[in-house]
């Protein structure tokens, strides 16, 4: 173990504050991410508590729905105000489905069109469209990836869309993002394990993730060619699907800020220890782990690769260089073996990212992230700061 040092100012915050982004350009984004794009038929998908509210765009006149309204403003209107003609696209229809209520849960079979028709998503969206842009409250990356492979379309998922994401994470040049992600992926691939030291109230907790020499993967934003694929945007991540895990790690529950220590054995959370906040939140999580143990399976380790401002939406914040996230549950969309059928209840078959970011998990410090390969050891992150080794990979 490398000796811990005292926390220092977060360099990625300084860099993000100094970085300037070009104005958002929908044509540039779509052309860069989806090449070739000419001749494609495009559709937009949103989620609503009542999908029938998509008729005549009724949701635009109601309170709430900030993500869906941003989808209409930034994508639907721009597509119909000249972007489709410029890019050689057709279609541009918008559809809505019933919100799933959880990250990466399977999507419903039906939805609604803006003319009020009830539709079948497979027959009316997945089959006839070449590009599907899914802009929702809850991530649909896992189920949409499965549908893309089956019905042969390309697309992107952009859950949690807000102004900061539009003007930073969606305004970058994804060719550069892809190159940086590949530099880090190739530099970190075939690791035996990764260890993460967390500090909570002065106590150090260590999670060991066994990777067993697997190839690292990347979320890099490019969805080129005609092969079915889904780009998760904003992109910028190197990730692994752990083959085992052990130790402890803290978790700050998004519902109420409660902090608890997750005890991991044989790749799965087996117990939860209350630290602060609401004990009932921890008790509810314990009961869920007992009734549906697969919900505690460690399904991903991810490392951010981009310099981006904090936006309070994990889809961008987990892509920030200096952050780390682990995920529990479904992993089939990442090449893992955890599929929805393995869960006791369909509503539990989610892929839930647990992000550690200094502006989100205030009571938790990521003291170190260490990478091991044979007898080689490298320090990747220290107190949310990418190390000289990590930055050196980007300079290569």
C-alpha positions as CSV (number, residue, x, y, z in Angstrom):
1,X,0.0,0.0,0.0
2,X,1.3,3.5,-0.9
3,X,1.3,5.8,2.2
4,X,-1.6,8.2,2.3
5,X,-1.0,11.9,1.9
6,X,-3.1,14.8,3.1
7,X,-5.9,16.0,0.8
8,X,-4.9,18.7,-1.7
9,X,-7.0,21.1,-3.8
10,X,-8.8,19.2,-6.6
11,X,-6.8,19.8,-9.7
12,X,-9.7,18.7,-12.0
13,X,-11.9,21.4,-10.5
14,X,-9.3,24.0,-11.3
15,X,-8.9,22.7,-14.8
16,X,-12.6,22.5,-15.4
17,X,-13.0,26.1,-14.2
18,X,-10.3,27.2,-16.7
19,X,-11.5,25.1,-19.6
20,X,-13.8,26.8,-22.2
21,X,-16.2,24.9,-24.4
22,X,-17.4,25.9,-27.8
23,X,-21.1,26.7,-28.3
24,X,-23.3,23.6,-28.5
25,X,-23.8,22.5,-32.1
26,X,-26.3,19.7,-32.6
27,X,-25.1,19.1,-36.2
28,X,-21.5,18.7,-35.1
29,X,-22.5,16.4,-32.2
30,X,-24.5,14.1,-34.4
31,X,-22.1,14.1,-37.3
32,X,-19.1,13.3,-35.0
33,X,-20.9,10.6,-32.9
34,X,-22.8,8.9,-35.7
35,X,-20.6,8.6,-38.9
36,X,-22.1,8.0,-41.4
37,X,-25.3,9.8,-40.7
38,X,-26.7,10.9,-44.1
39,X,-29.9,9.0,-45.0
40,X,-30.6,7.9,-41.5
41,X,-34.1,8.1,-40.0
42,X,-34.0,9.6,-36.5
43,X,-36.4,9.4,-33.6
44,X,-36.5,10.9,-30.1
45,X,-37.6,8.9,-27.0
46,X,-38.5,10.5,-23.6
47,X,-40.0,9.1,-20.4
48,X,-43.0,10.5,-18.7
49,X,-45.0,9.5,-15.6
50,X,-48.0,9.5,-17.9
51,X,-46.7,8.9,-21.5
52,X,-50.1,10.0,-22.9
53,X,-49.0,13.6,-22.0
54,X,-46.8,13.6,-25.1
55,X,-49.9,14.1,-27.2
56,X,-49.7,17.6,-28.7
57,X,-46.7,18.1,-26.4
58,X,-49.0,18.6,-23.4
59,X,-46.1,18.0,-21.0
60,X,-44.5,21.3,-22.1
61,X,-47.4,23.2,-20.5
62,X,-47.1,21.4,-17.1
63,X,-44.8,22.0,-14.2
64,X,-41.8,19.8,-14.0
65,X,-40.3,17.6,-16.7
66,X,-37.0,19.6,-17.0
67,X,-35.2,16.8,-18.8
68,X,-38.0,16.2,-21.2
69,X,-38.4,19.9,-21.9
70,X,-34.7,20.2,-22.6
71,X,-35.0,17.3,-25.0
72,X,-37.7,19.1,-26.9
73,X,-35.8,22.4,-26.9
74,X,-32.3,21.2,-27.7
75,X,-33.0,18.2,-29.9
76,X,-36.6,18.2,-31.3
77,X,-36.8,21.9,-32.2
78,X,-33.2,22.0,-33.6
79,X,-33.8,18.9,-35.7
80,X,-36.9,20.5,-37.2
81,X,-35.4,23.9,-37.6
82,X,-32.9,22.9,-40.2
83,X,-30.6,20.3,-38.6
84,X,-32.3,17.3,-40.3
85,X,-32.1,18.9,-43.7
86,X,-28.5,19.9,-43.2
87,X,-27.5,16.4,-42.1
88,X,-29.6,14.5,-44.6
89,X,-31.8,13.0,-41.9
90,X,-35.5,12.0,-42.1
91,X,-38.1,11.4,-39.5
92,X,-37.6,13.5,-36.3
93,X,-40.7,12.1,-34.5
94,X,-40.8,12.1,-30.7
95,X,-42.3,9.3,-28.6
96,X,-42.8,8.7,-24.9
97,X,-42.9,5.7,-22.7
98,X,-43.9,5.1,-19.1
99,X,-41.0,6.1,-16.8
100,X,-39.3,2.9,-15.4
101,X,-38.5,4.4,-11.9
102,X,-35.0,2.9,-11.9
103,X,-31.6,3.0,-13.6
104,X,-31.4,0.6,-16.6
105,X,-34.6,-1.3,-15.9
106,X,-36.2,-2.9,-18.9
107,X,-38.4,-0.6,-20.9
108,X,-42.1,-1.1,-21.4
109,X,-43.4,-2.5,-24.6
110,X,-45.7,0.3,-25.4
111,X,-45.7,4.1,-25.6
112,X,-47.4,7.1,-27.2
113,X,-46.8,9.3,-30.2
114,X,-47.4,13.1,-30.3
115,X,-50.6,12.5,-32.3
116,X,-52.0,10.5,-29.4
117,X,-51.6,7.1,-30.9
118,X,-50.6,4.3,-28.6
119,X,-47.6,2.6,-30.1
120,X,-45.6,-0.6,-29.8
121,X,-41.9,0.4,-29.3
122,X,-40.5,-2.5,-31.2
123,X,-42.8,-2.1,-34.2
124,X,-43.1,1.7,-34.3
125,X,-39.6,2.8,-33.1
126,X,-36.9,0.1,-32.9
127,X,-37.6,-1.4,-36.3
128,X,-38.2,1.6,-38.5
129,X,-35.6,4.0,-37.2
130,X,-31.8,4.0,-37.8
131,X,-31.0,6.5,-35.0
132,X,-32.8,6.7,-31.6
133,X,-31.9,9.4,-29.2
134,X,-33.2,8.5,-25.7
135,X,-33.4,11.5,-23.3
136,X,-34.9,10.5,-20.0
137,X,-34.9,10.8,-16.3
138,X,-33.6,7.3,-15.8
139,X,-30.8,5.7,-17.7
140,X,-31.9,3.3,-20.5
141,X,-28.4,2.3,-21.7
142,X,-28.7,-1.4,-20.8
143,X,-32.1,-2.2,-22.2
144,X,-31.6,0.1,-25.3
145,X,-28.3,-1.6,-26.0
146,X,-30.1,-5.0,-26.0
147,X,-32.8,-3.7,-28.3
148,X,-30.2,-2.1,-30.6
149,X,-28.5,-5.5,-31.1
150,X,-31.8,-7.2,-31.8
151,X,-33.4,-4.6,-34.1
152,X,-30.2,-3.3,-35.7
153,X,-30.3,0.5,-34.9
154,X,-27.8,2.9,-33.4
155,X,-28.5,5.5,-30.8
156,X,-27.5,7.3,-27.7
157,X,-28.8,7.6,-24.1
158,X,-28.6,11.0,-22.4
159,X,-30.5,10.8,-19.1
160,X,-30.5,13.7,-16.7
161,X,-29.9,16.3,-19.5
162,X,-29.5,19.8,-18.3
163,X,-28.0,23.1,-19.4
164,X,-24.5,22.4,-18.0
165,X,-24.4,19.1,-19.8
166,X,-25.5,20.7,-23.1
167,X,-22.9,23.5,-22.8
168,X,-20.0,21.3,-21.7
169,X,-20.3,17.5,-22.0
170,X,-22.2,17.6,-25.2
171,X,-20.1,20.4,-26.7
172,X,-16.8,18.6,-26.6
173,X,-15.1,17.1,-29.7
174,X,-15.8,13.4,-29.3
175,X,-12.9,12.5,-31.6
176,X,-10.6,14.0,-28.9
177,X,-12.6,12.4,-26.1
178,X,-12.3,9.0,-27.9
179,X,-8.5,9.4,-28.2
180,X,-8.1,10.3,-24.5
181,X,-10.3,7.4,-23.5
182,X,-8.3,5.0,-25.6
183,X,-5.0,6.3,-24.1
184,X,-6.2,5.5,-20.6
185,X,-7.9,2.3,-21.6
186,X,-4.7,0.9,-23.3
187,X,-2.6,2.1,-20.3
188,X,-4.8,0.4,-17.7
189,X,-5.9,-2.7,-19.5
190,X,-5.1,-6.3,-18.3
191,X,-5.0,-5.3,-14.6
192,X,-5.0,-8.0,-12.0
193,X,-6.9,-5.9,-9.5
194,X,-7.7,-2.4,-8.4
195,X,-7.8,-1.3,-4.8
196,X,-9.6,1.8,-3.5
197,X,-9.1,3.3,-0.1
198,X,-12.0,5.4,1.2
199,X,-11.9,7.6,4.3
200,X,-15.0,8.2,6.4
201,X,-14.8,10.0,9.7
202,X,-11.1,9.2,9.9
203,X,-11.5,5.5,9.3
204,X,-10.0,3.9,6.2
205,X,-12.1,1.3,4.3
206,X,-10.6,-0.7,1.4
207,X,-12.4,-2.3,-1.6
208,X,-10.4,-4.8,-3.7
209,X,-11.8,-5.5,-7.2
210,X,-10.4,-8.5,-8.9
211,X,-10.1,-8.0,-12.7
212,X,-7.9,-11.1,-13.5
213,X,-6.2,-9.5,-16.5
214,X,-9.3,-8.6,-18.5
215,X,-9.3,-6.1,-21.3
216,X,-10.3,-2.6,-20.1
217,X,-13.3,-1.1,-22.0
218,X,-14.2,2.4,-22.8
219,X,-17.2,4.7,-23.2
220,X,-15.8,7.1,-25.7
221,X,-18.8,8.6,-27.5
222,X,-18.2,7.4,-31.1
223,X,-20.9,5.2,-32.7
224,X,-19.5,4.9,-36.2
225,X,-20.3,2.5,-39.0
226,X,-23.6,0.8,-39.5
227,X,-23.2,-1.8,-36.8
228,X,-25.9,-1.6,-34.0
229,X,-24.5,0.3,-31.0
230,X,-25.5,2.8,-28.2
231,X,-23.4,5.7,-27.1
232,X,-23.9,6.9,-23.6
233,X,-23.5,10.7,-23.7
234,X,-21.7,12.5,-22.2
235,X,-19.0,9.9,-22.7
236,X,-15.5,9.6,-21.3
237,X,-14.9,6.6,-19.1
238,X,-12.6,3.5,-18.8
239,X,-14.4,0.6,-17.1
240,X,-14.1,-3.0,-16.1
241,X,-16.5,-5.7,-15.1
242,X,-15.0,-7.2,-11.9
243,X,-14.9,-10.9,-11.6
244,X,-14.8,-10.7,-7.8
245,X,-14.6,-8.2,-5.0
246,X,-14.0,-8.1,-1.3
247,X,-13.6,-5.5,1.5
248,X,-15.6,-2.5,2.4
249,X,-16.7,0.7,0.8
250,X,-18.9,3.6,1.9
251,X,-22.1,4.7,0.1
252,X,-24.0,7.9,0.4
253,X,-27.7,7.2,-0.4
254,X,-29.1,9.7,-2.9
255,X,-32.5,9.6,-1.3
256,X,-31.6,11.3,1.9
257,X,-27.8,11.5,2.2
258,X,-27.5,8.6,4.7
259,X,-24.0,7.2,4.8
260,X,-23.3,3.5,5.4
261,X,-20.5,1.0,4.9
262,X,-21.1,-1.8,2.5
263,X,-19.4,-5.1,3.4
264,X,-18.4,-7.1,0.3
265,X,-17.5,-10.8,0.0
266,X,-17.2,-13.0,-3.1
267,X,-18.2,-10.1,-5.3
268,X,-21.4,-9.2,-3.5
269,X,-22.5,-6.8,-0.8
270,X,-23.4,-9.1,2.1
271,X,-24.0,-6.6,4.9
272,X,-24.5,-2.9,5.5
273,X,-23.3,-0.9,8.5
274,X,-25.0,2.4,9.5
275,X,-22.8,5.5,9.8
276,X,-25.0,8.6,9.8
277,X,-28.3,9.8,8.6
278,X,-31.5,7.7,8.7
279,X,-31.2,4.1,10.0
280,X,-34.4,3.2,8.2
281,X,-32.7,3.8,4.9
282,X,-30.0,1.3,5.8
283,X,-32.5,-1.2,7.1
284,X,-34.5,-1.0,3.9
285,X,-31.3,-1.7,1.9
286,X,-30.5,-4.7,4.1
287,X,-33.9,-6.2,3.5
288,X,-33.5,-5.7,-0.2
289,X,-30.2,-7.5,-0.2
290,X,-31.8,-10.4,1.7
291,X,-34.8,-10.7,-0.5
292,X,-32.9,-10.2,-3.8
293,X,-29.1,-10.8,-3.3
294,X,-28.2,-10.1,-6.9
295,X,-28.9,-6.5,-6.3
296,X,-25.7,-6.4,-4.3
297,X,-23.5,-7.9,-7.0
298,X,-20.6,-5.6,-8.0
299,X,-21.1,-5.2,-11.7
300,X,-18.7,-2.4,-12.7
301,X,-15.6,-0.3,-11.9
302,X,-15.4,3.0,-13.8
303,X,-12.9,5.8,-14.0
304,X,-13.6,9.2,-15.6
305,X,-11.4,10.5,-18.4
306,X,-12.7,14.0,-19.2
307,X,-12.2,17.5,-17.6
308,X,-15.8,18.6,-17.1
309,X,-17.6,20.9,-14.7
310,X,-19.8,19.5,-12.0
311,X,-23.5,19.3,-13.1
312,X,-25.1,17.3,-10.4
313,X,-26.1,14.5,-12.8
314,X,-24.1,11.3,-12.7
315,X,-24.1,10.8,-16.4
316,X,-21.6,13.6,-16.7
317,X,-20.1,13.7,-13.3
318,X,-18.9,10.1,-13.4
319,X,-17.0,10.9,-16.6
320,X,-14.8,13.5,-14.8
321,X,-11.1,12.7,-14.5
322,X,-10.3,12.1,-10.9
323,X,-13.5,10.4,-10.0
324,X,-14.3,6.7,-9.6
325,X,-17.5,4.8,-9.5
326,X,-18.6,1.2,-8.8
327,X,-21.9,-0.2,-9.8
328,X,-24.2,-2.9,-8.5
329,X,-26.6,-5.1,-10.4
330,X,-27.1,-5.6,-14.1
331,X,-24.0,-5.8,-16.2
332,X,-25.0,-7.6,-19.5
333,X,-24.7,-4.3,-21.5
334,X,-21.0,-4.1,-20.3
335,X,-20.2,-7.7,-21.3
336,X,-20.9,-9.1,-17.8
337,X,-23.1,-12.0,-16.9
338,X,-25.7,-10.3,-14.7
339,X,-29.0,-10.3,-16.7
340,X,-32.5,-9.2,-15.6
341,X,-33.7,-12.8,-15.3
342,X,-31.3,-13.4,-12.4
343,X,-33.1,-11.0,-10.1
344,X,-35.9,-12.1,-7.9
345,X,-38.0,-9.1,-9.0
346,X,-38.0,-7.3,-12.3
347,X,-38.1,-3.9,-10.6
348,X,-34.8,-4.7,-8.9
349,X,-32.9,-5.5,-12.2
350,X,-31.2,-2.2,-12.4
351,X,-27.6,-1.1,-13.0
352,X,-26.9,1.4,-10.2
353,X,-23.8,3.5,-10.4
354,X,-22.3,4.6,-7.0
355,X,-20.3,7.7,-7.8
356,X,-17.6,9.2,-5.7
357,X,-17.1,12.9,-6.4
358,X,-16.0,15.6,-3.9
359,X,-19.0,17.8,-4.8
360,X,-21.5,15.0,-4.4
361,X,-20.2,12.6,-1.7
362,X,-19.0,15.3,0.7
363,X,-18.5,13.0,3.7
364,X,-16.4,10.5,1.8
365,X,-12.8,10.9,0.6
366,X,-11.3,8.6,-2.1
367,X,-7.8,8.6,-0.6
368,X,-6.2,6.3,-3.2
369,X,-7.0,4.3,-6.2
370,X,-4.3,1.7,-6.9
371,X,-3.8,-0.4,-10.0
372,X,-2.0,-3.8,-9.9
373,X,-0.5,-5.9,-12.7
374,X,1.7,-8.8,-11.8
375,X,4.4,-7.2,-9.5
376,X,3.7,-3.7,-10.8
377,X,1.7,-1.2,-8.8
378,X,0.6,2.3,-9.9
379,X,-1.2,5.0,-8.1
380,X,-4.0,6.4,-10.3
381,X,-6.0,8.8,-8.1
382,X,-5.3,10.4,-4.7
383,X,-7.9,12.5,-2.9
384,X,-9.9,12.8,-6.2
385,X,-6.7,14.1,-8.0
386,X,-5.4,12.2,-11.0
387,X,-1.7,11.3,-10.3
388,X,1.3,12.1,-12.5
389,X,1.1,8.5,-13.8
390,X,-2.6,8.9,-14.8
391,X,-1.9,12.3,-16.5
392,X,1.2,10.8,-18.2
393,X,-1.0,8.3,-20.0
394,X,-2.9,11.1,-21.5
395,X,0.3,12.8,-22.6
396,X,1.6,9.8,-24.5
